[in-house]
Amino acid sequence: MIKNQTALTLLEVADLAGDTEKERKMKDFIKLFVKGDVKKAKEMKEELAGLNILKLKEEGIVKIVDFKPTDAADLTKIVPDVSFDQDEVNKILEVVKKY
């Protein structure tokens, strides 16, 4: 039975995976796409959530942490179902630049 559902970044998934052969292969696969430190990913996730942008849901935050957009066009591609105003885009991109 599922008691709690939460969105995780790819780095968090790799960190939670165990050490079986299958899980090691999954970790190696994830590392092909995402570089970085799970601690910094969690910090970025918390900082983005702290922006209190109502349109930015947990799933969108996770996508931003995973893909780290560099401009408004990238952000729009990563979170296509949300229309951010320029101020919100600037706030999000400022946080991403820190990491």
BAKETI-737496 format. One line per field, with one value per residue (C-alpha): residue number from 1; x, y, z. Coordinates in steps of 0.2 Angstrom, whole numbers, plus 5000, padded with zeros to 4 digits. Layout:
# residues N
pos <- NUM	...
x <- X	...
y <- Y	...
z <- Z	...
//
This chain:
# residues 99
pos <- 1	2	3	4	5	6	7	8	9	10	11	12	13	14	15	16	17	18	19	20	21	22	23	24	25	26	27	28	29	30	31	32	33	34	35	36	37	38	39	40	41	42	43	44	45	46	47	48	49	50	51	52	53	54	55	56	57	58	59	60	61	62	63	64	65	66	67	68	69	70	71	72	73	74	75	76	77	78	79	80	81	82	83	84	85	86	87	88	89	90	91	92	93	94	95	96	97	98	99
x <- 5000	5006	5006	5015	5020	5033	5043	5062	5076	5086	5101	5089	5084	5101	5106	5091	5095	5104	5118	5111	5117	5101	5102	5120	5115	5101	5113	5126	5112	5106	5124	5124	5111	5113	5129	5131	5129	5113	5115	5116	5101	5091	5097	5091	5075	5072	5077	5065	5051	5055	5052	5033	5028	5011	5012	5027	5023	5034	5035	5041	5054	5061	5062	5071	5083	5086	5088	5095	5088	5099	5086	5068	5066	5073	5062	5047	5052	5055	5039	5027	5011	5015	5015	5028	5029	5046	5049	5046	5057	5071	5069	5070	5085	5094	5092	5098	5114	5119	5121
y <- 5000	5017	5029	5044	5049	5062	5067	5063	5070	5057	5060	5056	5040	5035	5039	5028	5013	4999	4988	4974	4972	4979	4994	4997	4997	5009	5021	5020	5024	5039	5045	5046	5060	5069	5075	5082	5080	5073	5086	5101	5094	5093	5111	5117	5108	5117	5134	5133	5127	5142	5154	5152	5152	5145	5139	5129	5112	5098	5089	5105	5108	5091	5093	5110	5102	5087	5097	5114	5126	5140	5152	5155	5144	5129	5132	5133	5116	5108	5114	5116	5116	5132	5149	5159	5178	5186	5189	5171	5165	5177	5170	5152	5155	5164	5149	5137	5148	5145	5127
z <- 5000	4995	5011	5004	4986	4983	4968	4968	4957	4948	4960	4974	4966	4963	4981	4987	4976	4984	4979	4969	4951	4944	4955	4951	4932	4936	4945	4930	4918	4928	4929	4910	4911	4927	4935	4952	4971	4979	4993	4981	4972	4988	4992	4975	4977	4994	4988	4973	4984	4995	4981	4984	4966	4967	4949	4952	4959	4966	4950	4940	4954	4951	4933	4935	4947	4935	4919	4926	4912	4907	4899	4898	4883	4891	4907	4895	4888	4904	4912	4897	4906	4917	4910	4921	4920	4918	4936	4941	4927	4933	4951	4945	4934	4948	4959	4945	4942	4960	4957
//
